[in-house]
Amino acid sequence: MTLPPPLIEARTVPYSLRRRLTVGMVAGFLAILVVLSIGLWTYARNAANQTYDLLLAGSAIAILERISPTPDGLIVDIPSSALEIVGLAKEDRVFYRIFRLGGSTLTGDPDLPLPPGGVRAGDQPRFFDAPFSREGSRFVLQGKLIIEPTGPDWIMLQLGHTRLARDAMQMDLFSKGLAGLVAIAVLGLVFMRLGINRAMAPLAGIEADIRGREPSDMTPLDAKPPREVEGLIGAINDFMGRLVTSKEHAQSFIADVAHQMRTSLAALQGQLQLAAEQDEPERMRQRLERASEQATRTIRLTNQLLSHAMVTHRGIDEPVEKIDLMPLIRASVEEFLRHPETEGIDIAVLHDDLPAGSALLVADPVALREALRNLLDNAARHGPKDIRIDIGLSRTRIDEREALCISLDDSGPGIPAAEREKVLERFYSLNRAGGGSGIGLSIVNAVARSHGGRLALCDSRLGGLRVELDLPVDGPA
Amino acid sequence: MTLAPHAFARAAAATALALVMTLALALALVLTLALAGTGKARAQTVLTIYSATDTSAVTELIARFEANHPSVRINYVEYNTSELYEAIASESHAVDVVISSAMDLQAKLVNSGDAYAFQPPNVGVLPEWAQWRGELYGFTWEPVVMVYNKKAFADRPLPHTRSELAGMIRDDPDFFRGRVGTYDIHLSGVGYLFATQDAQRGYQFSRVAESFGRARARTFCCTRDVLDRVASGELVYGYNMIGSYTLGVARKDERIGYYLLDDYTLVMSRTAFIPENAPNKRAAVSFVNFLLSPQGQAAIATSPEMIPLLPEATVASGHSGVPGTEGRSLLPIRLGTGLLTYLDRLKKEAFLADWSAAMQVDSASQ
């Protein structure tokens, strides 16, 4: 036996707000660390160079002081302190040479590298790095103008050492600085994580509240949400409110239906019982006819209740298709006229201001057909046998939205203005005796609402009732 | 038929000869193989040491090292300090360890970047002045001493400072004329080192040099030459002699006396380093580690001509070290870049010229 794959979990892997925030913050901290590290590295190098350049500069001064012209020639007497000063960078090797600006090396290592850009005369120290020796080296180059019998001449001193002490100091400064930065970053991330957890805590509380409820518990959440999720909580509470209303509607509907069905069936049973008690065939027949009428009313009531339930249910699925109203109206009228009891009824469909094929709108054809059938049925049931019905189709607007208006005018008795509100409610009928179930107009009203439209009742120019059903062209908002 | 016994005898002889030769060949083959095998196992590595120390001074040391390291055989080549420097600086020799008492020349070789860095296991107990860059290690402790002919100074006071020495020579030129000996700093690296170290201590040295000049002091390449002449009475006083060597000779020779001056006493250390291009670095490291180890220091203590760097080894050896060092101002010569100053070409020329001028040395004085 193989278990079905867990489709739902595979399809909806939820993202974690906490992880997103953490990843974002870590990335941010890393970027900051990298930038600061580069800065720190440069700073450490400069600091190390400045520190040890002082050694070179000091030694250079001491050596240059001891270069002096004499009548017998140039004296270069390197003081022993000079190389010891450079040697304060204990592990570093020392290199030097003293040469004339012209080129000839007087003493020292003639192979030392010259600075980029060559040697220039000048008594200001000039520091430069050179890839001399495997450790890398840094040099100072400084000159001294000597007045010799042959004339003035620049004597240059080049003094340098390997970079071990500098690199060690640079690394020391850098690593200590970096350790501080990393510590701050880690602390920051820890606090941020704590902060996220704290910020998320109300959500967990709300979740626990919802999960822990009885299925019937629809009271609003009593969480005190932060501003950022207040809207969400409000929406949840609104939604639960609507659920409660909807449930209440459904309950009252069921209660109504039960009552109606029970009443109708009880009446039917009463008629049949009366018929059964009659001895005379003629009276029995009359009673049975009454019972048959009651049965017809019950069937009609049942049909309409089912129709109402269907329309209400279909209203949940939003229509997506554009349909043409004209053929739909014609088909409904033709179907209506096919019933034998509609003989003598005069129906006219007027659509002068709408060319054929232009009455298009987004709507549910099944629901619309049901609404039309109920409107025609209503007019026929409550009017005289030769009632006249005019069906009109015209353009209108609902709150700036383009809409189509289906109107039904009849020559029947009409509905007094005071009752027009009430007849839209369920089970409110002006003519129960005439077989009115009180559901027809409420079905139409439900269709109008589910399409984002509206239903209006008014006086007809034919003397009876005018029903106007306005439906927006592009479907419910 | 008459030939038969002859033929038989000849055949038998030929057979016997063939047998003997076969055996001999087999034996020779076995011996050759055996010898080749043992020879290979006994000396896989030949450690070449260039040294400016008498072979006799290190015989015991080398024997003990080879006993500890049977796979290493030491090829000990003796030089004087200047020749040794030239040989190593030319980089044309495959050398594993360089040992010299000329600390300045050793420092210069290391400063040129030719040395290999390593850490002896007991680096923590080695004095800081006797090591540099983890490459150059001093392994002996050798004060610079004065020697004198005991008989000549029997009824005279010894000078106790350099000033007194200069004053004594000035006051009694006849006694000292041609009878004071010291290093020829042109020839001896260690002599030049001592002289330049003296020169950095103050003006007394120039007074001493002047008095040497007036007394027509004689200069020699080596400690031994001075000691021989002091023993024979040809010289009465020897200035700046290596203490350990002097000590070894003076122990055996009653005629030679030695002592430390009161103003200061230089302390020199023989140093060793491993060239970067040494063919057998591992063996070289273990040799230098041995020099610095307690066992190596103990072996140095047995040498008549060296004093170990670590004082424990001196005490353990039962020798008293150099008597009279207590309470003296001992100035160890510090390894480092400071030693490079007097190796500067112009500085050295000037120093030697000043020295020569003071000494008024002529070639006949040898």
Contacts between the chains, C-beta under 8 A, distances in Angstrom:
chain1	res1	chain2	res2	distance
A	75	B	346	8.0
A	75	B	350	7.5
A	76	B	344	7.8
A	76	B	346	4.5
A	76	B	347	7.5
A	77	B	346	7.5
A	77	B	347	6.4
A	77	B	350	6.5
A	78	B	341	5.5
A	78	B	344	5.1
A	78	B	346	7.7
A	78	B	347	5.4
A	79	B	341	7.3
A	80	B	200	5.6
A	80	B	338	5.9
A	80	B	341	4.1
A	80	B	342	7.2
A	82	B	341	7.2
A	83	B	337	4.6
A	83	B	338	5.8
A	83	B	340	5.3
A	83	B	341	5.1
A	84	B	336	7.1
A	84	B	337	6.4
A	84	B	338	3.9
A	84	B	341	7.8
A	86	B	337	6.0
A	87	B	336	4.7
A	87	B	337	3.3
A	87	B	338	5.8
A	90	B	132	7.9
A	90	B	133	8.0
A	90	B	336	7.0
A	91	B	133	5.2
A	91	B	134	7.6
A	92	B	337	8.0
A	93	B	110	7.7
A	93	B	111	4.7
A	93	B	112	7.6
A	93	B	113	6.1
A	93	B	133	7.5
A	93	B	337	7.6
A	94	B	111	6.3
A	94	B	337	4.4
A	94	B	340	6.4
A	98	B	346	8.0
A	106	B	346	6.6
A	107	B	344	5.4
A	107	B	345	4.6
A	107	B	346	4.4
A	107	B	347	7.6
A	108	B	344	7.0
A	108	B	345	7.7
A	133	B	113	5.2
A	134	B	113	6.9
